[in-house]
Amino acid sequence: MSSLDRKQIRSDKWMQRLMKTGIPVAIVSALSLWIGWWLKIPGLGQVFIVTASIALAIGMLYNVRFVYLSVRQLKAKEKS
């Protein structure tokens, strides 16, 4: 698969939405872990667990969508 095909897949509306929500959630997750450990705030550990779970789920959805669109694109190429 060429990089042009990947760019087309990544420009999908849902792929963009997943990326724009997943990256900030992952940043909040990492920051809550580090700041909670550094400042000894146990509540931030719970924030980390919740945001890490959400970031993991969004990442899995992103990967599933990417594979789905890739397979659909390959099938469309085979037909033509």
Phi, psi and omega in degrees: 000130181279165181292333177297320178296320179293323177296321179294320179293316182290344178275001176300142184302314182289327177296319178296317180297316179298320179293316183289339175264324184290320182294311177297323178296320178294323178294315178300320179299309181296318180296320179295324177294310183293314181292320178298320178290317184291319182264002179056051178250105184294334180297329179289339174294322177291323176298319178300314183298316181293311183289327177294321178295318179294316180297321178295317179295317178296319178297320177294317177299320178300314181294319178296316179297319179299314180295317179301312180292325178296315180295318179298320178293320178295319179294323178292324177291323179294325179291326183268000000 
